[in-house]
Amino acid sequence: MSVDANAYHRLKAELDAQGVTLLAVSKTKPKEDIEALYQLGHRDFAENYVQELVEKQPLLPDDIRWHFIGHLQRNKVKYIASFCAMIQGVDSRSLLQEINKQAQKCGRVIDVLLQVHIASEETKFGLSNDEVFALLEQASLYPNVQIKGLMGMASFTDNTEQVRQEFLTLKSIFDRVNAQGPHNRLTVLSMGMSGDYRLAITCGSTMVRVGSLLFGARS
Ligand SMILES: *Cc1c(COP(=O)(O)O)cnc(C)c1O
């Protein structure tokens, strides 16, 4: 078994003490690893490929809360809309529209996070500051999605100061939205991974997405 129970309990206790949600990123890992963490009481798991998620989900307990954290193509929303607890990484209006449509077909309201582009790399997906505010203003057009918060991925760099600035940028957008009033109150700020979760928490993260620290390195 490649899940270290002591490491899990330590991390969970550290995050619980700070009111931060632990999302276990199980991508590329076999269902046995997910079951091992499930046996320890964990329920929040995340995947970033639709096909992999769709294959694993029926093999695992129904009370797992599955989060989708990858780049989601519109034509694939239909495969996960019936069971996905939260879709992070909503990076366009058209994707939000499609999630709303598929959620409606399933008679569900799906929680989502808007992904904000905070990294310096062009390759990372995400909305601009202005696009976030524009989408939130029109949230009532999408009654079958509930925008719970924001998600961001920092640059892939050893430059801690740069990563900190990127996290703080996301936190400031989050705070500005919430300062606007109760109509679009955001509660989830998803930022931080195995290598930078502590930094992310000092910058205001409420949910960290941790893979390799829990499951070991991915090949
Ligand atoms: C893979 C992944 C993670 C987890 O990365 P680790 O460094 O293994 O903790 C977090 N967020 C996203 C979006 C990912 O794709």
PDBQT file of the ligand as one rigid body, heavy atoms in Angstrom, charges set to zero:
ROOT
HETATM    1  C1  LIG A 301      -2.072  17.130  -9.938  1.00  0.00    +0.000 C 
HETATM    2  C2  LIG A 301      -2.752  18.355  -9.412  1.00  0.00    +0.000 A 
HETATM    3  C3  LIG A 301      -2.628  18.713  -8.056  1.00  0.00    +0.000 A 
HETATM    4  C4  LIG A 301      -1.809  17.934  -7.036  1.00  0.00    +0.000 C 
HETATM    5  O1  LIG A 301      -0.448  18.013  -7.286  1.00  0.00    +0.000 OA
HETATM    6  P1  LIG A 301       0.617  17.449  -6.202  1.00  0.00    +0.000 P 
HETATM    7  O2  LIG A 301       1.812  18.279  -6.464  1.00  0.00    +0.000 OA
HETATM    8  O3  LIG A 301       0.803  16.013  -6.500  1.00  0.00    +0.000 OA
HETATM    9  O4  LIG A 301       0.054  17.672  -4.854  1.00  0.00    +0.000 OA
HETATM   10  C5  LIG A 301      -3.313  19.835  -7.639  1.00  0.00    +0.000 A 
HETATM   11  N1  LIG A 301      -4.062  20.574  -8.473  1.00  0.00    +0.000 NA
HETATM   12  C6  LIG A 301      -4.207  20.259  -9.773  1.00  0.00    +0.000 A 
HETATM   13  C7  LIG A 301      -5.070  21.104 -10.637  1.00  0.00    +0.000 C 
HETATM   14  C8  LIG A 301      -3.556  19.135 -10.291  1.00  0.00    +0.000 A 
HETATM   15  O5  LIG A 301      -3.705  18.837 -11.590  1.00  0.00    +0.000 OA
ENDROOT
TORSDOF 0
